[in-house]
């Protein structure tokens, strides 16, 4: 009996994971050579250069854009300019370096104020296979951010190189 309950629970969990991933939609950004998956429950808006999305209860929003700059320092200045235009009284923590699906990323978290409400902020600058930089930042209402951290991290970790960008980069190295 205990074994069948565990098996049933695993089956239900598996079906939920499949249903959740089936709802996600990929959004490619060809100039930067990347694509990102956003859950189908999120409202998405954008054009050829930017993408913004917000979760169902509008407590968390994310923004993605290619930023100018050939060097990481230039792109980091552009990132700071974009984030500070949206978030007032911004206090950022220490920058960390990571890899997102093989792409170098500079990540910094902080706190600030948007429309008079306290928010948590996570900004990331990703160096893509095309040599461009993509800015990603997420803003969540303080106190509600924690509830959506896993979902936000799933979106950020879905950012990956387009297959065509990988092939172009390999051809360039030959």
URJOGI-V539704 format. One line per field, one symbol per residue. psi: psi as a letter, one per 40 degrees, with the letter a starting at -180 (. if undefined). burial: + if it has 16 or more other ideal C-beta (glycine too) atoms within 10 Angstrom, else -. Layout:
BEGIN
psi->???
burial->???
END
This chain:
BEGIN
psi->ddddddddddddddddddddddeihhhigddefiiihhieeihhiaaedihiiiidefehiihhihiiheiddddddddddddeddhifhhiahiihihhfehhihhhiaiahhfeihiihhihhhhideeihhhhihhihhdedddeddddddddeehiiidddddddddde.
burial->-----------------------+--+-+--++++++++--+--------+-+++---+++++++++-+-----++-+++-++---+--+-+-------+--+-++++-+++-+----++++++++++++-++++++++++---+--+---+-+++-+++++--+---------
END
